[in-house]
Amino acid sequence: MDQTWIAQLPLSEISQIQPIAGGDVNLAYRVDTAKGPYFLLVQKGRAADFYAGEIAGLKALSAADVKAPRVIANGQIDGDAYLLLNYLVQGHRGSQAQLGRLVAKMHRYYSPNQKYGFSEAYQGASMTFENKWTDTWSELFVEQRMDQLRDALVGKHLWTNSALKKYEQVRSIIVYSLAQHKSKPSLLHGDFWGGNHMFLEDGQPALIDPSAFYGDREFDIGCSLVFGAYDQEFYSAYQEAYPMAAGYEKRLNFYSLYLLMIHLEKFGGMYASAVNNTMERIIAES
């Protein structure tokens, strides 16, 4: 990284900057200083408000008493947005049950206005979701998220007419199912897969890289199933702390489908069969 750029960070006595792998949206670095390490995210060619959603999400997690990185500074240097966080030191192992209880705790923190959405939009590498406040979960999830993903997949020629027809059938199932389901606008991580939690040196779990908004808590749980990062201990502890309503097993497929559609839009055809299989499962179980 350019030394002139580094010198403009609001930190003193920087001794070293090391790139950190793992993300697909931001450039990430560990910044060592005389006062200890910091975590730096950089988004080339973007305004400082690119990180407004993540900052609001981290503050919401803090308000819910959920362990997460703390915002140190945010701004723009030479045309690049940056977000500076405190550095959480990773430990070796932790309890999946404890993590399940932490997620349940987060989900018991509800929207201050009793609506679904968020104060800031989600901005990703290729997709933006406005997170406009709605009165129902279906309006936010189906109309603002799923339909926008459908349009993106069609626009990128990743869906044929056959896939589009299947989606419309699945959409009808989701809308009907959610109309029968009593939902509450819980604080969601919004991108809850295995790469977005960690265990600290003392074994305590923490959540990182949120794409937070207020929605049905089954959203996070359904997303968590896609890559198999969580074991039965996690789900049992979650259910014990905050049991899900009857019929949740079928509804979780809606959110697994969402995350797979995100990956299809972002990474292409390697996720096509997984998306198709999940749509067929939703239809078969309806």
C-alpha positions in Angstrom: 0.0 0.0 0.0 1.2 3.5 -0.9 3.0 5.2 2.0 1.4 8.6 1.2 -2.0 7.0 1.5 -1.1 5.3 4.8 0.2 8.5 6.3 -3.3 10.0 6.1 -4.9 7.4 8.3 -5.9 8.8 11.7 -3.3 6.6 13.5 0.1 7.4 14.9 3.3 5.3 14.9 2.2 2.7 12.3 4.9 0.0 12.2 3.4 -2.4 9.7 0.5 -3.1 7.4 -0.3 -6.7 6.3 -3.0 -7.7 3.8 -5.6 -10.2 5.1 -7.3 -12.6 2.8 -10.9 -13.8 3.0 -13.3 -11.2 1.8 -14.6 -10.7 -1.8 -15.9 -7.1 -1.4 -13.2 -5.1 0.4 -9.4 -5.0 0.6 -8.5 -5.9 4.2 -5.4 -5.2 6.3 -4.0 -5.6 9.8 -2.4 -2.3 10.8 0.1 -2.6 13.6 0.8 0.5 15.7 2.5 1.4 19.0 -0.9 1.3 20.7 -1.8 -2.1 19.2 -3.3 -3.6 16.0 -6.3 -2.3 14.1 -8.4 -3.8 11.3 -8.6 -1.7 8.1 -11.1 -2.1 5.2 -10.6 -0.3 1.9 -13.0 0.1 -1.0 -11.2 1.6 -4.0 -12.9 4.5 -5.8 -15.8 4.8 -3.4 -17.1 7.6 -1.1 -16.8 7.2 2.6 -20.6 6.5 2.9 -20.0 3.1 1.2 -19.5 1.8 4.8 -22.6 3.5 6.2 -24.6 0.3 6.3 -21.8 -1.7 7.9 -21.2 1.0 10.5 -24.9 1.2 11.4 -25.0 -2.6 11.6 -22.0 -2.8 14.0 -23.6 -0.1 16.2 -26.8 -2.1 16.2 -25.0 -5.3 17.3 -23.3 -3.3 20.0 -26.7 -2.0 21.2 -27.9 -5.6 21.3 -24.9 -6.4 23.5 -23.5 -8.7 20.8 -19.7 -9.0 20.6 -18.5 -7.5 17.3 -15.8 -5.1 16.0 -15.9 -1.5 17.2 -15.8 1.4 14.8 -12.7 3.6 15.2 -12.8 5.8 12.1 -14.3 6.1 8.7 -13.5 8.4 5.8 -12.0 8.8 2.3 -8.3 9.0 1.4 -7.3 9.9 -2.2 -10.7 8.8 -3.5 -10.8 5.5 -1.6 -13.3 4.7 1.2 -11.9 3.2 4.4 -13.3 1.8 7.6 -11.0 1.4 10.6 -12.1 -1.1 13.4 -10.5 -2.4 16.5 -8.7 -5.7 16.0 -10.3 -8.8 17.4 -7.7 -11.5 18.1 -8.8 -14.9 17.1 -8.5 -17.9 19.4 -8.4 -21.6 18.5 -11.8 -23.0 19.3 -15.1 -22.1 20.9 -18.5 -23.5 21.8 -21.0 -23.8 19.0 -23.7 -23.8 21.6 -22.5 -20.5 23.0 -22.5 -19.1 19.4 -26.1 -20.4 19.0 -27.2 -18.6 22.2 -25.4 -15.4 21.0 -27.4 -15.4 17.7 -30.6 -16.0 19.6 -29.8 -13.0 21.8 -29.2 -10.9 18.7 -32.6 -12.0 17.3 -34.4 -10.9 20.5 -33.3 -7.3 19.7 -36.2 -5.9 17.7 -36.7 -3.0 15.3 -37.3 0.3 17.2 -40.1 1.3 14.8 -41.7 -2.2 14.6 -41.0 -2.3 10.8 -38.9 -4.4 8.6 -35.9 -2.8 6.9 -33.0 -0.7 8.0 -31.8 2.9 8.3 -29.1 2.3 5.7 -29.0 0.5 2.3 -26.8 -2.6 1.8 -24.0 -2.0 -0.6 -22.1 -5.0 -2.0 -19.7 -5.6 -4.8 -22.4 -5.9 -7.4 -25.8 -5.7 -5.6 -27.4 -2.9 -3.6 -30.5 -3.5 -1.5 -32.3 -0.3 -0.3 -33.7 -1.8 2.9 -36.7 0.5 2.7 -39.0 0.2 5.8 -42.0 -2.1 5.2 -45.0 -3.2 7.3 -44.6 -6.9 6.4 -41.6 -9.3 6.0 -42.8 -10.5 2.7 -42.6 -7.0 1.2 -39.0 -6.7 2.2 -37.8 -10.2 1.5 -39.8 -11.0 -1.6 -40.3 -7.6 -3.3 -37.0 -5.8 -2.3 -34.6 -8.8 -2.3 -35.8 -11.9 -4.2 -37.4 -10.0 -7.1 -34.3 -7.8 -7.5 -32.1 -10.9 -7.5 -34.4 -12.4 -10.2 -34.1 -9.4 -12.3 -30.3 -9.4 -12.0 -30.0 -13.1 -12.9 -32.2 -12.5 -16.0 -30.2 -9.4 -16.9 -26.9 -11.4 -16.7 -28.4 -14.2 -18.8 -27.9 -16.6 -15.9 -31.5 -17.7 -15.9 -33.4 -19.2 -18.8 -37.1 -18.9 -19.3 -37.5 -22.3 -17.6 -35.7 -21.1 -14.5 -37.7 -17.9 -14.4 -41.0 -19.8 -14.7 -39.8 -22.0 -11.8 -38.9 -19.0 -9.7 -42.4 -17.5 -10.2 -43.9 -20.8 -8.9 -41.5 -20.7 -5.9 -42.4 -17.0 -5.3 -46.1 -17.8 -5.0 -45.3 -20.5 -2.5 -43.1 -18.1 -0.4 -45.7 -15.3 -0.4 -48.4 -17.7 0.7 -46.3 -19.3 3.4 -45.1 -16.0 4.8 -48.7 -14.7 4.9 -49.5 -17.6 7.3 -46.4 -17.1 9.4 -46.4 -14.7 12.3 -43.1 -12.8 12.0 -41.3 -10.2 14.1 -38.6 -7.7 12.9 -35.5 -9.0 14.7 -32.0 -7.7 14.3 -30.3 -9.9 11.7 -26.7 -10.3 10.9 -27.8 -10.4 7.2 -24.9 -12.5 5.9 -24.7 -15.3 8.4 -22.4 -18.0 7.0 -19.3 -19.7 8.5 -16.8 -16.9 7.5 -18.7 -14.2 9.5 -18.2 -15.4 13.1 -15.1 -16.0 15.1 -14.0 -17.2 18.5 -11.8 -14.9 20.5 -8.7 -15.7 22.6 -11.0 -16.4 25.7 -13.3 -18.7 23.6 -16.1 -16.1 23.5 -18.0 -15.9 20.1 -18.1 -12.7 18.1 -20.0 -11.8 14.9 -18.1 -9.9 12.1 -18.8 -8.3 8.7 -22.6 -7.7 9.2 -25.0 -6.8 6.5 -27.6 -6.0 9.2 -31.2 -5.2 8.8 -34.5 -6.0 10.7 -36.3 -9.1 9.4 -37.6 -12.5 10.2 -34.9 -14.3 12.3 -35.4 -17.5 10.2 -33.5 -15.6 7.5 -30.2 -15.9 9.3 -30.7 -19.5 10.2 -31.7 -20.5 6.6 -28.6 -18.8 5.3 -26.4 -20.6 7.9 -27.4 -24.0 6.4 -25.9 -23.4 2.9 -22.3 -24.1 3.5 -22.6 -26.4 6.5 -20.5 -24.4 8.9 -22.6 -25.0 12.0 -23.2 -28.3 13.8 -26.2 -29.6 15.7 -24.9 -28.2 18.9 -25.4 -24.7 17.4 -28.9 -25.3 16.3 -30.0 -27.2 19.4 -28.7 -24.3 21.6 -30.4 -21.7 19.4 -33.7 -23.6 19.6 -33.5 -24.0 23.3 -32.8 -20.3 23.7 -35.4 -19.0 21.2 -37.5 -21.8 19.6 -38.7 -21.3 16.0 -42.3 -21.6 15.1 -43.9 -24.7 13.6 -43.1 -25.3 10.0 -39.8 -23.5 10.1 -38.0 -26.4 8.4 -39.7 -25.7 5.1 -39.3 -21.9 5.4 -35.6 -22.1 6.0 -35.3 -23.3 2.4 -36.5 -19.8 1.2 -33.5 -18.2 2.8 -31.0 -20.8 1.6 -32.3 -20.1 -1.9 -31.8 -16.4 -1.4 -28.1 -16.9 -0.4 -27.5 -19.3 -3.3 -29.1 -16.8 -5.7 -26.7 -14.2 -4.3 -23.8 -16.5 -5.1 -25.1 -17.3 -8.6 -25.4 -13.6 -9.4 -21.9 -12.9 -8.0 -19.9 -16.0 -9.1 -21.8 -17.4 -12.0 -23.0 -20.8 -13.2 -21.2 -22.9 -10.6 -24.2 -22.3 -8.3 -26.9 -22.9 -11.0 -27.6 -26.5 -10.0 -27.8 -25.7 -6.3 -30.3 -22.9 -7.0 -32.3 -25.2 -9.2 -32.3 -28.0 -6.7 -33.4 -25.7 -3.9 -36.3 -24.3 -5.9 -37.4 -27.9 -6.8 -37.2 -28.8 -3.1 -39.5 -25.8 -2.2 -42.0 -26.9 -4.8 -41.9 -30.5 -3.8 -42.5 -29.7 -0.1 -45.3 -27.2 -0.7 
